[in-house]
Amino acid sequence: MKTPLSAMALALTVAFCGSAARAANDTAGPEVRAALAQRGDANSASIGQIQSTRAIGLIEQAGNHNTGFIKEEQAQASMAYAEQRGASNLANLQQQRVDDFQAIAQQLGTNNTIALTQLQSAVEGAILQQKGDANLLAVVQENVHLAPFGVHQIGNANMATATQRDGMSTASSIAQTGSGNQAISDQLGSHNASAIIQLGNNNAATLAQGLHLSESLITQTGNGNRVTVTQTGTASTGGPNTAVVMQTGTDAAAHVLQFGSANQVCIYQH
């Protein structure tokens, strides 16, 4: 018989509480915890945590057409965690003006969606995972610093989009295993890094980076894959950009466009 929260959710809570206790200021606001579990279809769960310290919101849902929503604002050392099993579910996580934050979402099934929005925040980042076909994952970070995120999709015909604006020293990683997947990464800022790894056939990767001192790595293994990379920035505005594309398989296509001076690019096809 299942417990109200999965073992992973409980373990994350315990681990995060320990790290947050060391990092947060006890006087910053009240400590809050919220945990919701639902079984069945067409359910809705919502958690809002405002002006708090060590805020933890956890939602676990099993079924189809469910919606989980967590919003954390002005919360130090916070974590938002959503786990959904089934089809056509939506996990919506929003964090704004949060220091030392984490967002974790996991979905198992088909036609599911993860939407993550992080604004005006710093440190830590996000881990997002989907297993199944025809899933959608969208990440938006604006004015977020030192907050990398990782995306892992397993299945076919999945799509992952990542948009990072006005941030510095951020990183994104998108890994997709399966065929017919699409990954789009758009970064505007400095000292940023982006990696896209695709294993399978007929996958597509699009990467755009602006300003300077950005690094990109795209690796594709399989047949009929396509890559497009666009980088803008010059050494005179802070340093060159670097792009590396590695493709293994037949009928692969790579297009790299760099604007500015002192940039570097390497394309390897085998």
Secondary structure, 3 states (H helix, E strand, C coil): CCCCCCHHHHHHHHHHHHHHHHHCCCCCCCEEEEEEEEECCCCEEEEEEEEEEEEEEEEEEECCCCEEEEEEEEEECEEEEEEEECCCCEEEEEEECCEEEEEEEEEECCCCEEEEEEECCEEEEEEEEEECCCCEEEEEEECCECCCEEEEEECCCCEEEEEEEEEECCEEEEEEECCCCEEEEEEEEECCEEEEEEECCCCEEEEEEECCCCEEEEEEECCCCEEEEEEECCHHHCCCCEEEEEEECCCCEEEEEEECCCCEEEEEEC
